[in-house]
Amino acid sequence: MTLTPHRRSAARTEAATGSRPEVRPDRPAPGRDLGAQFAPLLAELAEGALRRELDDELPIEPVRRLKEAGFGALRVPVAHGGRGASIPELTQLWIDGAAADATLTQVFRGHFALVEDRLWQHARGADQQVWFTRFLAGQIAGNAWSEAGATLGTSDTLLTRRADGDYRLDGRKAYTTGTIYAEYADVHARLDQAGGSDGPSGAGEDVIALVDTRQAGVNVLNDWDGFGQRGTGSGTTTFEGAHVPAVDVLPFADRFPYQAALYQLNLLATLAGIGRAARRDAVAHVQRRERTYSHGNAPRVRDDAQILAQVGQVAAAAFVAEAATARVAESLQRVADLAGRDPGDREVRAAAEAAEIEAGTAQVAVTAQVLTACTELFDTLGASATARSAGLDRHWRNARTVASHNPRLFKARVVGDHLVNGAPPPYAWSIGATRRDQEWPRR
């Protein structure tokens, strides 16, 4: 993989993806509380979060340490050497990770989607030991689905059959979250119809290509220009003749049926973690604040009834965000428990639909709660809280950036349409430019 820095020093963009990470013997042992086991590591990583934010530095070392600690293999079954964590257990760790550093949970978003798909395919009889072994070795996958210039509903990233039966991949992807840290990229592509490429179902079909990012044909740019979640490395990745083994080209239609809800669950957990961090900082800053206003209610800020009530409001918002996120995790677990059945099975479809609706409903509520908490944090303090060195604005910037994914405005309409008209939610969506003559999908 070629890593190209963009407005940052080369030292800060050196991703730890060139070799297999050494998995330490102190990886959390089975049969113990995962949150308690990862707490010391996350506490260490939290200590540098503000500095990384202020220095605009990628969390390369924190991601490496999480990989070594087996974070990416939490869902791998115990029978295959993993921890067998449930989705609710994983989600709680996602919240813990985001509270330590808002970027860390989102970095692993694409990876855990691939893990979930491998679990689903494994339950259907397709042996995934190769991938389980990679995950156990600390290797992770990044996301590479979106394209900035494509027409809505199409992909300009093409997969072409080679003479040896494998494929070459060519294209340019935007918002490739996590790929800058990853050994693999989970890529949405289209089989090259012009070249007569025959894939799993035929030329022109949508497919998933699992691409080794360490080869010369993959170039990851650190050009994410958002004002928040800077450390996710959500920049551009280009593929120029990248090699993809035939075994790693999969029909998009076979993807696990609750992927949209799982992607959203990761963002909900990130928001919930940011809300918890806002609560933590509100408490800490109020406790040590010495200066107060002449028209306040007490000699000390920490005794001012209005300030205390405001801290309580921030805490309540964080609580609601975590509770809603946990509820969605349980809903997804109900679908995951049906792994092995045909995706068209009535119970599978009903469970997947319920999970998607709950995820959309939670997105509307959690976004409002966390953004409000990140704003009201400043009401507990004075103008000094706006100092850049305090970094308190990062909570709102990061939450606003996460909340802008798959906008809640449309999710509210989807939920309402489902409740009133019984309309099914969209399980996979895309973004792109439209043509004047393009037929517009109703839902």
C-alpha positions in Angstrom: 0.0 0.0 0.0 1.2 3.5 -0.8 0.4 6.0 1.9 0.3 9.6 0.7 0.3 12.4 3.4 -1.8 15.5 2.9 -1.1 18.5 4.9 0.5 16.5 7.7 4.1 15.3 8.3 5.2 12.0 7.0 5.9 10.8 10.5 2.3 11.3 11.4 1.0 9.4 8.4 3.1 6.3 8.8 0.4 3.6 9.2 1.2 0.4 10.9 0.0 -1.8 8.1 3.2 -3.0 6.5 3.6 -6.1 8.6 1.5 -8.4 10.7 1.1 -7.0 14.2 2.5 -9.1 17.0 -0.3 -10.2 19.3 0.7 -9.9 22.9 0.3 -12.7 25.4 -1.7 -10.3 27.7 -4.7 -10.3 25.3 -7.8 -10.5 27.4 -8.6 -14.0 28.5 -12.0 -15.7 27.8 -14.6 -15.8 30.6 -14.0 -12.3 32.0 -15.7 -9.0 31.6 -14.5 -7.5 28.3 -15.2 -3.9 29.5 -13.0 -4.4 32.6 -10.2 -5.9 30.6 -10.0 -3.2 28.0 -10.5 -0.4 30.5 -6.8 0.1 31.4 -5.8 0.2 27.7 -8.6 2.6 26.8 -7.6 4.8 29.8 -4.1 5.0 28.4 -5.3 5.9 24.9 -7.6 8.6 26.3 -4.6 10.4 27.8 -3.3 11.4 24.4 -6.7 12.1 22.7 -6.7 15.9 23.3 -3.1 16.2 22.2 -3.8 14.3 19.0 -6.8 16.4 18.3 -4.9 19.7 18.8 -1.9 18.4 16.7 -4.2 17.0 14.0 -2.5 13.7 14.4 -3.7 10.3 13.3 -4.1 7.8 16.2 -1.7 5.3 14.6 -0.3 4.0 17.8 -3.7 3.7 19.6 -5.1 1.7 16.6 -2.0 -0.5 16.6 -2.4 -1.3 20.3 -6.1 -2.1 19.9 -5.2 -4.4 17.0 -2.6 -6.2 19.1 -5.0 -6.5 22.0 -7.4 -8.4 19.8 -10.0 -5.7 19.5 -10.7 -6.6 15.9 -11.3 -10.3 16.7 -13.8 -9.8 19.5 -16.7 -11.4 17.4 -14.7 -14.4 16.2 -16.2 -17.5 17.6 -14.5 -19.1 20.7 -14.2 -22.4 18.7 -12.0 -20.6 16.3 -9.8 -18.9 18.8 -11.8 -15.7 19.3 -13.8 -14.2 22.1 -17.2 -14.8 20.8 -18.5 -11.4 22.0 -22.1 -10.7 21.4 -23.2 -7.5 19.5 -24.3 -5.8 22.8 -21.0 -6.6 24.4 -19.1 -5.3 21.4 -21.3 -2.2 21.3 -20.5 -1.4 24.9 -16.8 -1.5 24.1 -17.4 0.7 21.1 -19.0 3.3 23.4 -16.0 2.9 25.8 -13.6 3.4 22.9 -15.4 6.5 21.6 -15.5 8.0 25.1 -11.7 7.6 25.3 -11.1 9.0 21.7 -14.1 9.7 19.5 -12.2 8.5 16.4 -11.3 5.0 17.5 -14.7 3.3 17.3 -15.4 4.7 13.8 -12.0 3.6 12.6 -13.1 0.0 13.1 -16.6 0.5 11.5 -15.8 -1.1 8.1 -13.8 -3.8 9.8 -16.6 -5.1 12.0 -19.0 -5.0 9.1 -16.6 -7.4 7.3 -16.3 -9.6 10.4 -20.1 -9.8 10.7 -20.4 -10.8 7.0 -17.7 -13.5 7.5 -19.7 -14.8 10.5 -22.9 -14.8 8.5 -21.3 -16.7 5.6 -19.6 -19.1 8.0 -23.0 -20.0 9.5 -24.3 -20.7 6.0 -21.5 -23.3 5.4 -18.8 -21.2 3.8 -15.6 -21.9 5.8 -14.1 -18.6 6.9 -11.1 -19.9 8.9 -8.7 -17.9 6.6 -10.4 -14.7 7.6 -10.7 -15.7 11.3 -7.0 -16.3 11.4 -6.3 -12.9 9.9 -8.5 -11.2 12.4 -6.9 -13.1 15.3 -3.5 -12.0 14.0 -4.6 -8.4 14.4 -5.3 -7.6 10.8 -8.3 -5.4 10.0 -10.2 -4.1 7.0 -11.2 -0.6 6.1 -14.2 0.7 4.2 -14.1 1.7 0.5 -17.7 2.1 -0.9 -18.4 5.7 -1.6 -17.4 7.6 -4.8 -17.4 11.3 -4.9 -18.1 11.7 -8.7 -20.3 8.7 -9.5 -23.9 8.9 -10.7 -26.4 7.8 -8.1 -26.8 4.1 -8.1 -23.7 3.4 -10.1 -20.1 2.6 -9.4 -17.1 3.7 -11.5 -14.8 1.2 -9.7 -14.4 -1.7 -12.0 -13.3 -5.3 -11.5 -11.9 -7.0 -14.6 -11.1 -10.7 -15.0 -7.4 -11.5 -15.6 -6.1 -14.3 -17.8 -5.2 -16.3 -14.7 -8.8 -16.3 -13.4 -8.2 -13.6 -10.7 -9.3 -10.0 -11.0 -7.8 -6.5 -11.3 -9.4 -3.6 -9.6 -9.4 0.0 -10.8 -11.2 3.0 -9.3 -11.2 5.8 -6.8 -13.1 5.7 -3.5 -13.9 8.6 -1.1 -14.6 8.5 2.6 -12.6 5.3 3.1 -12.7 5.3 6.8 -10.2 3.1 8.5 -8.4 2.0 5.4 -5.3 4.0 6.2 -4.7 1.7 9.2 -5.9 -1.5 7.5 -4.4 -4.6 5.8 -7.5 -5.0 3.7 -10.2 -2.9 2.1 -13.8 -3.9 1.8 -14.6 -2.5 -1.7 -17.9 -2.1 -3.5 -17.3 -2.4 -7.2 -18.9 -3.4 -10.5 -17.8 -6.2 -12.9 -16.5 -4.7 -16.1 -19.2 -5.4 -18.6 -17.3 -3.9 -21.5 -14.5 -6.3 -20.9 -16.9 -9.3 -20.7 -15.9 -10.1 -17.2 -17.8 -13.0 -15.8 -18.1 -12.9 -12.0 -20.1 -14.8 -9.4 -23.4 -14.0 -11.2 -22.3 -12.3 -14.5 -20.9 -9.1 -16.0 -22.1 -5.8 -14.7 -23.2 -7.0 -11.3 -22.5 -5.3 -8.0 -19.8 -7.1 -6.1 -17.6 -6.9 -3.0 -13.9 -7.2 -3.5 -11.7 -7.8 -0.5 -8.4 -6.2 -1.4 -5.0 -6.4 0.2 -4.0 -2.8 0.8 -0.3 -3.6 1.1 0.2 -4.0 -2.6 1.6 -1.4 -4.9 -1.7 -0.9 -6.7 -3.4 0.6 -3.6 -2.8 4.2 -2.7 -4.3 5.7 0.5 -4.5 9.5 0.8 -4.8 11.2 4.1 -7.0 14.0 2.6 -10.1 13.9 4.8 -11.1 17.6 5.0 -13.9 17.4 7.6 -13.9 19.6 10.7 -14.5 16.6 13.0 -13.4 13.0 13.3 -10.1 14.0 11.8 -8.4 10.9 13.1 -10.6 8.4 11.3 -8.5 8.9 8.2 -11.6 9.0 6.1 -9.8 10.1 2.9 -9.4 8.8 -0.6 -8.2 5.4 -1.7 -7.3 4.7 -5.3 -6.9 1.3 -6.9 -4.7 0.9 -10.1 -4.5 -2.6 -11.3 -4.8 -4.0 -7.8 -4.9 -7.8 -7.6 -7.9 -9.4 -6.2 -8.0 -13.3 -5.9 -11.2 -14.8 -7.3 -12.1 -16.3 -4.0 -12.3 -12.7 -2.6 -14.9 -11.5 -5.1 -18.4 -11.9 -3.6 -21.9 -11.0 -4.9 -23.2 -7.9 -3.2 -26.6 -9.6 -2.9 -25.1 -12.2 -0.5 -24.1 -9.6 2.0 -25.4 -10.2 5.5 -28.9 -8.7 5.8 -28.5 -6.3 8.7 -25.4 -4.5 7.5 -27.1 -1.1 7.2 -28.2 -1.3 10.8 -24.8 -2.4 11.9 -23.1 0.5 10.2 -25.5 2.8 11.9 -25.0 1.1 15.3 -21.3 1.9 15.1 -22.1 5.6 14.6 -24.6 5.5 17.4 -22.0 4.0 19.7 -19.6 6.7 18.6 -22.2 9.4 19.4 -22.9 7.8 22.8 -19.2 7.8 23.6 -18.9 11.4 22.7 -21.9 12.2 24.9 -20.2 10.4 27.8 -17.0 12.3 27.2 -18.9 15.6 27.2 -20.4 14.6 30.6 -17.0 13.7 31.9 -15.5 17.0 30.9 -18.5 19.0 32.2 -18.0 17.4 35.6 -14.2 17.8 35.7 -14.2 21.5 34.6 -17.0 22.5 37.0 -15.2 20.7 39.9 -12.0 22.7 39.4 -13.4 26.1 38.3 -12.5 28.8 40.8 -13.9 32.0 39.1 -17.6 32.7 39.3 -20.0 35.5 38.4 -21.3 38.2 40.8 -24.8 37.3 39.8 -24.4 33.6 40.3 -26.1 31.6 43.0 -23.2 30.5 45.2 -19.6 31.5 46.1 -18.3 28.3 44.3 -19.4 27.2 40.8 -19.7 23.6 42.0 -22.3 24.7 44.5 -24.4 26.8 42.1 -27.8 25.2 41.7 -28.2 26.3 38.1 -24.8 25.0 37.1 -25.5 21.7 38.8 -28.8 21.4 37.0 -27.1 22.0 33.7 -24.5 19.3 34.4 -27.5 17.0 35.2 -29.0 17.8 31.7 -25.7 16.9 30.0 -25.6 13.6 32.0 -29.2 12.8 31.2 -28.6 13.3 27.5 -25.5 11.0 27.6 -27.6 8.4 29.5 -30.4 8.4 27.0 -27.9 8.1 24.1 -26.2 5.0 25.7 -29.6 3.4 26.5 -30.9 3.8 23.0 -27.7 2.5 21.5 -27.8 -0.6 23.8 -31.4 -1.2 22.7 -30.4 -1.2 19.0 -27.6 -3.6 19.8 -30.0 -6.1 21.2 -32.2 -5.8 18.2 -29.2 -6.6 15.9 -28.3 -9.5 18.1 -31.7 -11.1 17.4 -31.0 -11.0 13.7 -27.4 -12.4 14.2 -28.9 -15.3 16.2 -30.7 -16.4 13.0 -27.4 -16.8 11.1 -27.4 -19.9 9.0 -31.0 -19.4 7.7 -31.8 -18.2 4.2 -31.8 -14.4 4.1 -35.3 -14.6 2.5 -36.6 -16.5 5.5 -39.7 -14.6 6.9 -38.3 -14.4 10.4 -34.9 -13.2 9.2 -36.5 -10.5 7.1 -38.8 -9.4 10.0 -35.9 -9.2 12.5 -33.7 -7.3 10.0 -36.5 -4.8 9.3 -37.1 -4.3 13.1 -33.4 -3.7 13.6 -33.2 -1.2 10.8 -36.2 0.8 12.0 -34.9 0.8 15.6 -31.5 2.0 14.3 -33.1 4.8 12.3 -35.3 5.8 15.3 -32.3 5.9 17.6 -30.3 8.0 15.1 -32.9 10.7 15.3 -33.1 10.7 19.1 -29.4 10.1 19.9 -28.2 12.8 17.5 -30.4 15.4 19.1 -29.4 14.4 22.6 -25.7 14.3 22.0 -25.5 17.5 20.0 -27.5 19.3 22.7 -25.2 17.9 25.4 -22.1 19.0 23.6 -23.5 22.6 23.4 -24.8 22.7 26.9 -21.4 21.7 28.2 -20.4 25.3 27.6 -23.3 26.7 29.6 -21.7 25.2 32.7 -18.5 27.2 32.2 -17.3 30.7 31.2 -15.7 32.1 28.1 -12.4 30.4 29.1 -14.0 27.1 28.1 -13.8 28.2 24.5 -9.9 28.2 24.6 -8.6 26.1 21.9 -6.1 24.4 24.3 -9.1 23.1 26.3 -10.4 21.3 23.1 -14.0 21.2 24.4 -15.2 22.1 21.0 -14.0 18.8 19.7 -17.0 17.0 21.2 -19.5 19.1 19.2 -17.4 19.0 16.0 -17.0 15.2 16.2 -20.6 14.6 17.0 -21.8 16.9 14.3 -19.6 15.1 11.8 -20.8 11.6 12.8 -24.4 12.8 12.8 -24.1 14.0 9.2 -23.7 10.5 7.9 -26.9 9.1 6.4 -28.8 12.2 7.6 -31.3 11.9 10.4 -33.7 14.1 8.4 -34.3 11.2 6.0 -34.2 8.6 8.7 -37.1 10.4 10.5 -39.1 10.2 7.3 -38.3 6.5 6.7 -39.4 5.7 10.3 -42.6 7.7 9.9 -43.4 6.1 6.5 -42.9 2.6 8.0 -45.2 3.3 10.9 -47.9 5.0 8.9 -47.8 3.1 5.6 -45.9 -0.1 6.4 -43.1 1.0 3.9 -39.9 -1.1 4.2 -36.7 0.7 5.2 -33.8 0.9 2.7 -31.3 -1.7 3.6 -28.6 -0.3 1.3 -28.4 3.3 0.1 -26.0 5.3 -2.0 -25.2 8.9 -2.7 -24.3 10.5 -6.0 -25.2 12.9 -8.7 -28.4 12.6 -10.6 -29.5 13.0 -14.2 -32.6 15.0 -15.3 -33.9 11.9 -17.1 -33.1 9.5 -14.2 -36.0 7.5 -12.8 -36.3 8.4 -9.1 -36.8 5.5 -6.6 -39.9 6.2 -4.5 -38.3 4.5 -1.4 
